[in-house]
């Protein structure tokens, strides 16, 4: 999985955890227009946004919840 796909998937899971793009935008401290673009896979969020996304996921979810929220991921080999 490419870095871009990983960042997009992390944002999509965080959106499901938080519940709305507006709330996620505020939580990640990013413009709503940028977040919307990244959620569609257009462009790549900066490293700092990705790390805040990971922090949010870790803070608000157990491993079991993340597995339920995350679509099946590609294996690292392919």
RAHUUR-V803082 format. One line per field, one symbol per residue. psi: psi as a letter, one per 20 degrees, with the letter a starting at -180 (. if undefined). A space follows every 50 residues. Layout:
BEGIN
psi=???
END
This chain:
BEGIN
psi=prgghggghgghghghghhqhghggghilqphggggghhijorpqrghgg hhgggggghjqrggghghhprpqqqhh.
END
